[in-house]
Amino acid sequence: MSDSRVVGCISVCLELRDTELRGTIPYKLELDHLCRVKHCCNPDHLEAVTHYTNLHRGASIQARNAKKTHCKWGHEFTPENTYIIPSGAGRACRACKANTSRRLYKKSRVI
């Protein structure tokens, strides 16, 4: 089944849910397909959630990174140890950032 047919099937589910089951979808909410089966058209498998929640429930790279609790070297992502990259590109471990800076500084000092 092509993607457009799946979207069409989900649209039918949305119409059914909107009109018969729960009313309209609240403002700033979108439907999350809970079972993740592309061919599923069961309106019971849909839930109105925020865009943020919908993205983080998925299997995207952003969702996987958001679920991480420790950096690749084992430091915990706590508010004190997490550096938020200003461009919005993600987060970094402050301990690892400090270790890298220290290592590069020592390397630059060797003549």
C-alpha positions, 0 to 999 in steps of 0.5 A: 500500500502506498503512503498516500493510501495509508494517509487516506486510511488514517484520514478516514479514521480521523473523521470517524473519531472526530464525528462519532467518538470524541468530537473535534481534535483540540487546538494545538494537538495532533493524532498519534498512531499508537500501534505504529502499524502503517496499514492499521485504521483502527480509530482506537489506536489514535490519541490526541497529543502535542507535537512534542509528545508525538515526536518523542514517542516515535523511533526517529533519531531525535526521539532516540536521543531524547530518551538517552539518560547518559552520554556515551562515556557514562556521564548522567544527563543532569541539569548541572551536567548538560550543556544545551547547544545554543543553535538548538542542535541538541545537548552535550555532556559538560564533563566530556566537553571539559575533558575534551577542552583539557585534552586539546589544551594540553596537546596545543601546549606540547612543542 
